């Protein structure tokens, strides 16, 4: 349970509260990387409080390690989108390993948020399918369509549109746990709405293959998250 809370803090700091400005500049200036590591550490400390001073101290050490890992990651040669995707996966795997090691030092009773015991897992899922998935999808799209664009996100609202799409799809599936089977029509309307948006605003910027590949992942990621956690 300690791991769940520390993981939630890491995901919030490393994805949700990492702005595009931070992401673009931390590779160029170590001060932005330090600022990013500070945000991650604060987020993790908030969730480490119930587990005592030892865990909080280890979280501070993790903040230093997070800075070092990210700092040297940007020193590695990156000659292709495949390198970028590999570094992303390796970076996150190393962060998660350290968080797991920290969690093994907690020997107390499981701690729960008041009222809802499943809340940490639900929040982790929401972060993964929204901000974390945005980054992963873009790495995959850059690998599959290397000539489609120069910047990480084509336009500002591409990231937001993807987050809203995945969140709505997951919400419709999650609501089925309490209100019966989800209406297929709702999901189809969501996907159709994003398709209309594409042909209205994004069609001159990206190819249909690029868009529909991203849209497929917008559907598969929340679907897989729902199946793994709730079925």
N, C-alpha and C positions, 0 to 999 in steps of 0.2 A: 504493500500500500504506500509506503514511503516513496518507492520508485515512481508510482503513478503521479504523485503530487510534484515531485521534482521534475519529472518529464513534462508535466503540464506547464510548469514555470519556464522550462527551457524552450518549449515550442512557442509560448507566447512571446518570449524575448527574442528568439531567433527568427521568427517568422511574422507573427501578428504585429509586433511593435517595431519591426525593422522596415523602415520606410524605403522607398525606391532611392531616395537621396543617399541614405546610409549605404545601401547595397552597391550603389555606383561608385561611391567615394572611398569605401574602406579598403578597396584594392589599391588605391592610389596614395592614400595618406594614412599612416598608422594611427593618427589621432581619431579618425573616424572609426577605425577598428577598435580602439580603446573605448570609445563611446558606445559602440555596439556591445562589447563585452560587459560594460557597466550595466546596460539595460538588461541583458540576459541575467546577470548576477542579481540585480534587484528583484526581478520577477521570480527567480528561484528562491531567494531569501524569504519572500513573502509566504511561500508555500512550505518553507523549511522550518518556520517558527514553531509549529506544534511538535516538532520532532527533537527539539532540544539544541543546546549550544554546540554539541559536537557536529551535528549535521550542518548547522549554520556555518561553522568554521570550515568544514569541508566544501561547502558551496562557495565560500570565498576563494578557496584554493582552485576550485573548478573555474571560477571567473578568470583567474590568471592563466590557467591551461587553455581556456577557450580563446583568449586573446592570442596565445602563442600558436595554437593550431591554425587559427584563421590567418594569422600573420604569415606563417611559413607556407600555407596553402597557396597564397597569391604569389609566392616566389617560385613555385613550380612552373615548368614550361606548359603552356596550354596552346597547342597547335591546331586543335580541332574541337568541334562540339562534343565528340566522344570523350575527350579529355575532361571537358567541363562537367559532363554528367558523372564520370567516374570520380572526380574530385568531390563533387557534391555528395555522392553516396558514401564515399570513404570518410569525408568530414563528419557527416551526421552519424555514421556508425561509430566513429571514435568518440564523439560527444556522448552518445547513448551508453557506450561501454563505461565511460568514466562515471556517468550518473548512476548506472547500475552498481558499480563498485561502491560509490558513496552510500547508496541505499542499504547495502549489506551491513553497515555499521549501526543501523538502527535496530535495537533489540526490544523495543517497547511494544505495547499493545497497538493494534491497528487504529489509526485515526480516521474519523469520517467527518465530512462536512455535515453540519446540522441538517436534519430532515431527510435529505436525499443521499443515500450511500453510493448510488451509481453516478453521482454528479461528476466526479473527476474523469471517469471513463467517457462520459458523454462530451465533456468539454474538450478532452484530448481528441476525440473523433471529429468534433466540429473544427478545431484548429487544423487538423490534418487534411480535411476535405476542402478547406477554404484557402487560407494563406499558404500553407505548406504545399498543397497540391498545385497552386498557381505556379510556384517555382519549378516543381518537378515537371509539370506539363510543358513549360516553356523550354526546359532543357531537352525534353524528348522531341518537341517540335523543331528546335534548332538542329537537332541531330538528323531528323528526317527531311527537313526542308532548309538546308543551310543557306540557300540564296534568297530566302523569302524576305529577310529583313536585316537591318543592321543593329537596331537597339533590341534589348531583351524583350520588352513589350512594345508592340507596334504603336499603339496609342494609349493614352492614359486610362481610358475606360475599358480596355480589353481585360485587364486584371479584375476590375470590379465586376464586369459582366460575367466573367467565369465564376467568381466567388458566389454571386447571387444565384446563378444557374445551379451550381452544385448544392448550395444550401437549400434551395427550394425543392430540389429532387430528393435530398436526404430527409427534409422535413415532411414531405408527402409520404415517404416510406415509413418514417418513424411514427407518424400519426396513426399508421395502420395498427400499431401495437395497442392503441386505446380506442380507436374508432372504426375498427374493421379493416378490410382489405383496401389498399389505396386505389383510388380511381386512376386507371391508366390514362384517362382523358387529361387529367391534371398534368402529368409528366409530358404527354404529347404536346399540350399547349405551351409548356415551358420551353421545350425544344423547338417548337415551331416559332415561338416569339423570338428566340435568339437567331434563328435562321432568317426571319424577316429583318431583324436588326442588321444582320450581316449584309444582306443585299441592299439595305438602305444606306448604310454608312461605311462598311468595311470592304465591300466588294472591290474597289479600286486598289486596295492596299495589300490584300492577301489572296491567294488562290483558293478555289473551292476545296481542293484536296487538303490544304492546310487547315481551313476552317472546320471541315467535317471531321477531320482527325481529332482536332481539339474538342469538338462537340461530343464525339464518341467517348473521349476520356472524361469529359464533364458528366457523362451519364454513368460510365463504368466505375469511377472512383467512389462516389457516394453509394452506388448500388453494392459494391463490394464491401464497403465499410458497414453498411446495414446488415448484410448477410453474415459477415464475420462476427459482429457484436450481438446481433439480436435474433438470429435464426439458428 
